[in-house]
C-alpha cells in the first residue's frame, strides 16, 4: 500500500514522525508537509510565489519532503512527484484541537 501523509503543523511535528515510525512493514510512505506551522490554511493554495521543495529525514524507508506552501500545495506537489498515485492520503496527525470551520 502506498500512503501519502501531510499536515498543517509542519514537517517537524512529532505526529508525523510517530506515524512514520509505526507504519506497517508493507506500507510505502510518502510525507510531504509544510516547512512550518500552517494551521487554518487547509483550503488555501499558493498562486503568486514560487514553491520550493526540500528533502527531510524521517527515517529509513520514508520519502519525506518539506514545502514552503500550504497543506494543499504539499499534496498537489506530491501527486506530481509520485510515480503512481497513492492508495490513500492522510492529513494529520494534529497537535491540539482540530476545529476546522468551527473556528469562525
Buried (B, 14 or more C-beta within 10 A) or exposed (E): EBBBBBBBBBBBBEBBBEBBEEBEEEBBBBBBBBBEBBBEBBEBEBEEEEBEBEEBEBEEEBBBBBBBBBBBBBBBBBBEEBEEEBEEBBBBBEBEEBEEEEEE
